[in-house]
Amino acid sequence: MTLPIVAQKYRQRSPLVFCLTNAVVTNFTANVLLASGASPAMTNLPGEAGGFAAMASAVLVNLGTPSTEQMVAMEEAVLSASAAGTPWVLDPVAVGALSVRTDFARRIVQQRPALIRGNASEILALAGKDSSGRGVDAADTVQAALDAGRELAKEHGCVVAISGEADAIIDAHRTVLVHTNGIGLTRITGGGCALGAFNAGMLAVHEDPFDAAIAAHGFYGLAAEKALAASSGPGSFAVAFLDALAATEPEELQNLKYEELNHG
């Protein structure tokens, strides 16, 4: 794989990532994009979202705290991105646990995102399977969600990324487990949501979304490992993580541990 090349292009091109995301994580997501070398844009205004999506490098749709107005803007952005060929990422936060966002996610996913990124319970629920999620918290394992991820990848022609004990990256023909220690990210707000935006930026600069997603999860995980070693708790981890994103070099992806699985 050409993972270092993906990260190099990300740094060189500084993609403009348009984030329609939740109120809890907006600031952290913007800082993650800035620290890693991208350019963030945050707005939820209907009437502007469509135009912005067409000119952005990539779009993130995160369903963490959806308002009625935000959902209008999200659908506008998704339709515009699809028409313009702009890659977009769906992060189906708490889908399955809450009915309004579940119905909304199942509607907009028909517009063929380049990537769906969620935890195992969210991926199971989006695929219409039984899941054990509690709001934003996963109670299912990545292994349990692999088949659901493969079904979504085939049905919508996209890549599916499942975050967990090892992140699974799936398309219609391939499955890879990315092995990094991201435990520190589970102890702060926004670790997974910002990863959706980081994925969007990687998708914007590379023609193969599967490799782009592996590079995103690998780079993010390596930075998380550095931050964990340099911090003494969740507060210092959040700051150290931003510093680690800025300091991690694309060449470090050459040593990424990943595992290719049989695509059953």
PARONU-118620 format. One record per atom (N, C-alpha, C, O, CB): x, y, z; residue in one letter. Coordinates in steps of 0.1 Angstrom, whole numbers, plus 5000, padded with zeros to 4 digits. Glycine has a CB too. Layout:
XYZA;...
***
This chain:
500849885000M;500050005000M;500950135000M;502050125004M;499150005012M;500350234995T;501150364994T;500650465005T;500350575003T;500850434980T;500650415018L;500150495029L;500850615031L;500250725033L;500050405041L;502250615032P;502950745034P;502650845023P;502550965026P;504450715034P;502450795011I;502150895000I;500750965002I;500651084999I;502050814986I;499850885007V;498550945010V;498651065021V;498151175019V;497550845016V;499451035031A;499651135042A;500451255037A;500251365041A;500351075054A;501351225028Q;502151335022Q;501251425014Q;501451545015Q;503351275013Q;500451365006K;499551454998K;498551535006K;498251645003K;498651364988K;498151475018Y;497251545027Y;497951675032Y;497351775032Y;496851455039Y;499251655036R;499951765041R;500251875030R;500151995033R;501351725047R;500551825018Q;500951915008Q;499751995003Q;499852114999Q;501551844996Q;498551935002R;497351994996R;496452065006R;495652145002R;496551894988R;496552035018S;495752095029S;494352105025S;493752215022S;496352245032S;493651995024P;492251995019P;491352075028P;491452075040P;491751845018P;490352135021L;489252205028L;488152115031L;487452065023L;488752325019L;487952085044V;487051985049V;485852055055V;485952125065V;487651885059V;484752045049F;483452115053F;482752015063F;482351905059F;482552145041F;482652055075C;482151975086C;480752015091C;480552125096C;483051965098C;479751935088L;478451955095L;478451855106L;478051735104L;477251935084L;478751905118T;479051815129T;478351855141T;477651955141T;480551795131T;478551785152N;477751805164N;478451915173N;479651935173N;477551685172N;477551985181A;477952095188A;478952065199A;479752145203A;476752155195A;479051935204V;479951895214V;481351895209V;482251925217V;479551765220V;481551865197V;482951845192V;483451935181V;484551915176V;483051705186V;482752045179T;483152135167T;484552185169T;485352185160T;482152245166T;484852235181N;486152305183N;487252195182N;488252225176N;486152365197N;487052085188F;488151975188F;488351925174F;489451905169F;487751865197F;487251905166T;487351865152T;488151965144T;489051925136T;485951845146T;487852095146A;488552195138A;490052195142A;490952205133A;487952335141A;490352175154N;491752175159N;492452055154N;493652055150N;491852175174N;491851935153V;492451815147V;492751835133V;493851805128V;491451695149V;491851895125L;492151925111L;493352025110L;494252005101L;490951975104L;493352125117L;494352225116L;495752165120L;496752185114L;494052345125L;495752085131A;497052025136A;497551935126A;498751915125A;496751965150A;496751855119S;497151755110S;497551815096S;498151745088S;496151645108S;497151935094G;497551995081G;496452035072G;496652075060G;498451915074G;495152015076A;494052045067A;493452185071A;493852245080A;492951935068A;492352215063S;491652345066S;490252315069S;489552265060S;491852445054S;489752345081P;488352315085P;487452425082P;487752545082P;488352285100P;486152395079A;485052485077A;483852435085A;483452315082A;484752515062A;483252505093M;482152465101M;480952555099M;481052675102M;482552455116M;479952505093T;478652585092T;477552485090T;477652375085T;478752685080T;476352525095N;475152435094N;473952515088N;472852475091N;474752385108N;474252615080L;473152705076L;472552655063L;473252645052L;473752845074L;471252625063P;470552585050P;470652705041P;470552825045P;469152545053P;470852675028G;471052785018G;472452805015G;472752845004G;470352905023G;473352785024E;474752795022E;475452655021E;476452635014E;475452865033E;474852555027A;475552425028A;475752355014A;476752295012A;474652335037A;474752375005G;474952314992G;476052374984G;476852294979G;473652324985G;476152504984G;477252564977G;478552534983G;479552524975G;476952714976G;478652534996F;479952505002F;480352364999F;481552344997F;479752535017F;479452275000A;479752134997A;480352114983A;481252034981A;478552044999A;479852184974A;480252174960A;481752224958A;482452174949A;479352244950A;482152324966M;483452374964M;484452324974M;485652344972M;483452524965M;484052254984A;484952194994A;485752084988A;485352024978A;484252155007A;486852044995S;487551924991S;486851794995S;486851694988S;488951924997S;486151805006A;485451685012A;484451735022A;484551855027A;486351585018A;483451655025V;482351695034V;482251585045V;482251465042V;481051715027V;482051625058L;481651535068L;480251565073L;479851675075L;482651555080L;479451455074V;478151465080V;478151385093V;478151255092V;476951425070V;478051445104N;478051375117N;476751405124N;476351515126N;479351435126N;476051295128L;474751305134L;474651315149L;473651275155L;473951185129L;475651375155G;475751375170G;474651445177G;474051395186G;477051425174G;474451575172T;473451655179T;472551725168T;472551845167T;474051765188T;471751645161P;471051705149P;469851785153P;469051745161P;470651595140P;469751915148S;468551995149S;467851975136S;468351935126S;468952145152S;466552025136T;465852025124T;466452105113T;466552055101T;464352075126T;466952225116E;467652305107E;468952245102E;469252245090E;467952445113E;469652185111Q;470952115107Q;470652005097Q;471451975088Q;471752065119Q;469651925099M;469351815091M;468951865077M;469351795067M;468251725096M;468351975076V;468052035062V;469352065056V;469552035044V;467152165064V;470252135063A;471552165057A;472352045053A;473052045043A;472352255067A;472251945062M;473051815059M;472551755046M;473351715037M;472851715070M;471251745044E;470751685032E;471051765020E;471351715009E;469151665033E;470951895021E;471351985011E;472851965007E;473151954995E;471152135015E;473751955017A;475151935014A;475451805008A;476251794998A;475951945027A;474751695012V;474951565007V;474551554992V;475251504984V;474151455015V;473351614989L;472851614975L;473851694966L;474151654955L;471451674974L;474351804971S;475251884963S;476651814962S;477151814951S;475452024970S;477151754972A;478351684971A;478251564961A;479151544953A;478751624985A;477151494962S;477051384953S;476951424938S;477551364930S;475751304956S;476251534936A;476251594922A;477551644917A;477851634905A;475151704922A;478351704926A;479651754923A;480751654923A;481851684918A;479951874932A;480551534928G;481551434929G;482551464940G;483651414940G;482351434916G;482051544950T;482851564962T;482751454972T;481551414975T;482351704969T;483751394976P;483651284986P;483051324999P;483451435004P;485051214988P;482151245004W;481551285017W;481551165027W;481451045022W;480151345016W;481651195039V;481651085050V;480451095059V;480051205063V;482951105058V;479850985061L;478750975071L;479150915084L;479750805084L;477550895065L;479050985095D;479250935108D;477950925115D;477351025120D;480251035116D;477350795116P;476050775121P;475950765136P;475550665141P;475450655114P;476250875143V;476350875157V;475050835164V;473950905161V;476851015162V;475050735172A;473950695180A;472750635171A;471650625176A;473450805188A;473050605159V;472050545151V;471650405157V;472550335161V;472550525136V;470450375156G;469950255162G;469350275176G;468350215180G;471050155163G;469950365184A;469450395197A;468350505197A;467450505205A;470550445206A;468350585186L;467450695185L;466750695171L;467450685161L;468150835188L;465450715171S;464750685158S;464850795148S;464950755136S;463350665161S;464850915152V;464851025142V;466151025134V;466151025121V;464651165148V;467251015140R;468551015133R;468750885126R;469350885115R;469651035143R;468150775131T;468250645124T;467550655110T;468150615100T;467750535132T;466350705110D;465650715098D;466350815088D;466450785076D;464150775100D;466850925094F;467551025085F;468850965079F;469050975067F;467951145094F;469650885087A;470850825082A;470550725071A;471250725061A;471550755094A;469450645073R;469150545063R;468650615050R;468750555039R;468050455068R;468150735051R;467750805039R;468950865032R;469050855019R;466750915042R;469850935039I;470951005032I;471950915027I;472750945018I;471451115041I;472150795034V;473150705029V;472850655015V;473750595008V;473250585039V;471650675010Q;471350634997Q;472050724986Q;472150694975Q;469850644994Q;472550834991Q;473350924982Q;474850884981Q;475650964976Q;473251064988Q;475150764985R;476450704983R;477550784989R;478350844981R;476550674968R;477750775002P;478950835008P;480250765003P;480150644999P;478850845023P;481350835003A;482650765000A;482950675012A;483650575010A;483750864997A;482550715024L;482950645036L;481850655046L;481250755048L;484250695041L;481550545053I;480750545065I;481750505077I;482350405076I;479550445064I;481750595087R;482650565098R;481850565111R;481150665114R;483850675099R;481950455119G;481150455131G;481750345140G;482650275136G;479750425129G;481150335152N;481550225161N;480750095157N;479850105148N;481350255176N;481049985163A;480449865158A;478949865160A;478249815151A;481049745166A;478449915171S;476949915173S;476250005163S;475149965158S;476649965187S;476850115159E;476250205149E;476250145135E;475250155128E;477050335148E;477350075132I;477350005119I;476349895118I;475649875108I;478749955116I;476249815129L;475249715129L;473849775127L;473049715119L;475249635142L;473549875134A;472149935134A;471949995120A;470749985115A;472050045145A;472850065114L;472650125101L;472350015091L;471650045081L;473950205097L;472949905093A;472749785083A;471449715086A;471049615080A;473849695084A;470649755097G;469449695100G;469549575109G;468649485109G;468749655088G;470749555115K;470949445124K;470649475138K;470649595142K;472349385122K;470549375147D;470449395161D;471749445167D;472849395163D;469949265168D;471649545175S;472949595181S;472649625196S;471549625200S;473449725174S;473749655203S;473649675218S;474249805222S;474649825233S;474349565225S;474149905213G;474650035216G;473850115226G;472650095228G;474750125203G;474650195234R;473950285244R;474250425240R;475250485244R;474450255258R;473450485232G;473750625227G;474950615218G;475050545208G;473950715238G;475950695222V;477250705214V;478150595218V;479250575211V;477850845216V;477850515228D;478850405233D;478450275226D;477350235225D;478750395248D;479550215221A;479350075215A;479349975225A;480149975235A;480450055204A;478449875224A;478549755233A;478749635224A;478549515230A;477149745241A;479049645212D;479349535203D;480849545199D;481449645199D;478449535190D;481349425195T;482749425191T;482849455176T;481949435168T;483349285194T;484049495172V;484349515158V;484149385150V;483549385139V;485749565155V;484549275156Q;484449145149Q;482949115146Q;482649065136Q;485049035157Q;482049145155A;480649125154A;480049205143A;478949175137A;479949145167A;480649315139A;480049405129A;480649395116A;480349465106A;480249555134A;481649305114L;482349295101L;481349255089L;481449325079L;483449185102L;480449165091D;479549125081D;478649245077D;478349265066D;478749005085D;478149315088A;477249425085A;478049535077A;477449595068A;476749485099A;479349555081G;480149655073G;480249615059G;480249695050G;481449665080G;480449485056R;480649435043R;479349455035R;479349495023R;481049285042R;478149435041E;476849455035E;476749595031E;476249625020E;475749405044E;477049685040L;476949835037L;477849875026L;477449945017L;477149915050L;479049825026A;480049855016A;479549815002A;479749884992A;481449795019A;479049695001K;478549644988K;477249714984K;477149754972K;478249494989K;476349744993E;475049804989E;475249944985E;474649994975E;474149805001E;476150024991H;476350164988H;477550204981H;477850314978H;476250245001H;478350104977G;479550124969G;480550214976G;481150304970G;479150194956G;480750194989C;481550274997C;482550195006C;482550075005C;480750365006C;483350265013V;484250205023V;483550225036V;482950325039V;485650275023V;483650125045V;483150135058V;484350115068V;485150025067V;482050015061V;484350205078A;485450205088A;484750185101A;483950265105A;486350335088A;485150085109I;484550055122I;485650075132I;486650005132I;484049905122I;485450165141S;486350195151S;486150105164S;485050075167S;486250345156S;487250065170G;487149975181G;488549935186G;489550005185G;486249855178G;488549805191E;489749755197E;490849745186E;492049765189E;489549615203E;490449715174A;491349735162A;490349785151A;489249735150A;492049595157A;490749885144D;489849955135D;489749865122D;490749825116D;490350095131D;488549835117A;488349755105A;488049855094A;487149945095A;487149655107A;488749835083I;488449915070I;488049815060I;488649715057I;489849995065I;486849835054I;486149735046I;485649805033I;485149915033I;484949675053I;485849735022D;485149775010D;484449645004D;484449545011D;486049834999D;484049654992A;483249534987A;484149414985A;483549304984A;482749574973A;485449424985H;486249314982H;487349284993H;488049184993H;486949324969H;487649385002R;488749375011R;488349415025R;487449495027R;489949465006R;489149355034T;488949395048T;490349395055T;491149305053T;488049295056T;490649505062V;491949515068V;491649565083V;490849655085V;492849625061V;492349505092L;492349555106L;493649635109L;494749595106L;492249435116L;493449755113V;494549845117V;494749835132V;493849865140V;494249995112V;495949805135H;496349775149H;497149895155H;498349905153H;497049645151H;496449985162T;497150085170T;496450095184T;495350045185T;497050225163T;497050155193N;496450165207N;495850305208N;496450405211N;497550155218N;494550315206G;493750435206G;493050455219G;492050525219G;492850445195G;493350385230I;492650395242I;492450535247I;491350565253I;493250305253I;493450615246G;493350755251G;492150835244G;491650925250G;494650825248G;491850795232L;490850865224L;489450835230L;488450915228L;490850825210L;489250725237T;487950695243T;487750765256T;486650765262T;487950545246T;488750845261R;488550915274R;488451065272R;488451135282R;489750885282R;488251105260I;488051255257I;486851265247I;486451165241I;489251325251I;486251385247T;485151405238T;485651445224T;486451525223T;484251515244T;485151375214G;485451415201G;486451325194G;486751355182G;485851545200G;487051225200G;488051155194G;487551075182G;488251085171G;488651055204G;486451015182G;485850945171G;485351035160G;485451015148G;484850845175G;484651145165C;483951235156C;485051305147C;484851325135C;483151335164C;486151345154A;487151415146A;487851325136A;488351365126A;488251475156A;487851195140L;488451095130L;487651095117L;488151075106L;488450955136L;486251115118G;485451125106G;485951235097G;486051215085G;484051135110G;486251345103A;486651465095A;488051435089A;488351475078A;486751585104A;488951375097F;490251335092F;490151245081F;490951255071F;491151275104F;489251145081N;489051055070N;488651135058N;489151105047N;487950955074N;487751235060A;487251315048A;488451375041A;488551385029A;486251415053A;489351435049G;490451505043G;491351405035G;491851445025G;491251575054G;491651285041M;492451185033M;491751145021M;492351125010M;492651065042M;490451125021L;489651085009L;489751194998L;489751164986L;488251065012L;489951315002A;489951424992A;491251424984A;491251484973A;489851555000A;492251364989V;493551374982V;494051254976V;495051244969V;494651424992V;493251144977H;493751014972H;492650944964H;491450944969H;494250924983H;492950884953E;491950824944E;491350694949E;490250654945E;492550794931E;492050624958D;491550494964D;491050524978D;491850534987D;492650384963D;489750524980P;489250554993P;489550455004P;489650485016P;487750574993P;489850324999F;490150225009F;491550255015F;491650245027F;490150085002F;492550275006D;493850315011D;493850445019D;494550455029D;494850325000D;493050535015A;492950665022A;492350645036A;492850705046A;491950765015A;491450555038A;490850525051A;491850455060A;492050485072A;489550445050A;492650365054I;493650295062I;494750395067I;495150395078I;494350185054I;495150485058A;496150585061A;495550675072A;496350715081A;496450675049A;494350715071A;493750805081A;493750735095A;494150795105A;492250845077A;493250615096H;493150545108H;494550515114H;494750525126H;492350415107H;495450475105G;496750445110G;497550575115G;498050565126G;497550395098G;497450685108F;498050805112F;497550855125F;498250895134F;497950915101F;496150855126Y;495450895138Y;495850815150Y;496050865161Y;493950895135Y;495950675148G;496250585158G;497650605163G;497950595175G;496050445154G;498650625154L;500050645158L;500150775166L;500850775176L;500850655145L;499450875162A;499451005170A;498850985184A;499351035194A;498651115163A;497850895184A;497250875197A;498150795207A;498150815219A;495950785196A;498950705201E;499950625209E;500950725214E;501350715226E;500650525200E;501450815206K;502450915211K;501851005222K;502551035232K;502951005199K;500651045220A;499951135230A;499751055243A;499951115254A;498651175225A;499450935243L;499250855255L;500550845263L;500550855275L;498750715252L;501650825256A;502950815262A;503450945268A;504150945278A;504050765252A;502951055263A;503451185267A;502451255277A;502851365282A;503551275255A;501351185281S;500351255289S;500151185302S;500651065304S;499051265282S;499551255312S;499251195325S;497851175328S;497451125339S;499851285336S;496951205319G;495551195320G;494751245309G;495351295299G;495051265333G;493451245309P;492651285297P;492851435293P;492951455281P;491151265300P;493051525302G;493251665299G;494551685291G;494551745281G;493251745311G;495651635297S;496951645290S;496951565277S;497651595268S;498051605299S;496251455276F;496151375264F;495651455253F;496151455242F;495351245266F;494551525255A;493851605244A;494851705238A;494951715226A;492651675249A;495651765246V;496651865241V;497751795234V;498251825223V;497151955253V;498251685241A;499351605235A;498951545222A;499751525213A;499751495245A;497651505220F;497251445208F;497351545196F;497751515185F;495751395209F;496951675198L;497051775188L;498451795184L;498851805172L;496351905192L;499351795194D;500751815192D;501351695184D;502151705175D;501551825205D;500851575187A;501351455180A;500851445166A;501551405157A;500851325188A;499651495163L;499151495149L;500051585141L;500351555130L;497751545149L;500451705147A;501351795139A;502751735138A;503451765128A;501451925147A;503251655148A;504551605147A;504751475140A;505851445135A;505051595161A;503751395138T;503851275132T;504151295117T;503551375110T;502551185133T;505151215112E;505551225098E;504851115089E;504751005094E;507051225097E;504551155077P;503951045068P;504750915067P;504150815066P;503751105054P;506050935068E;506950815066E;506750715077E;507050595076E;508350855066E;506150755089E;505950665100E;504850555097E;504850455103E;505550745112E;504050585086L;503050485082L;503650365076L;503050265075L;502150555073L;504950365072Q;505650255067Q;505650135077Q;505750025074Q;507050285063Q;505650175090N;505750075101N;504350045107N;504249975118N;506650125112N;503250085101L;501950055106L;501649905106L;501949835097L;500850135098L;501049865117K;500649725118K;499249705114K;498349765120K;500849675133K;499049625103Y;497649605099Y;497649455094Y;498649395091Y;497249695087Y;496349405094E;496149265091E;495049255080E;493949305082E;495749185104E;495349185070E;494349155059E;493549035062E;494148925065E;495049145045E;492249045062L;491348935065L;490748875052L;490648945042L;490248975075L;490448755053N;489648695042N;488248755041N;487648775052N;489548535044N;487848795030H;486648875028H;485448765026H;485048745015H;486648975016H;484948715038G;483948615037G;482548665034G;481648585033G;483948545050G;
***
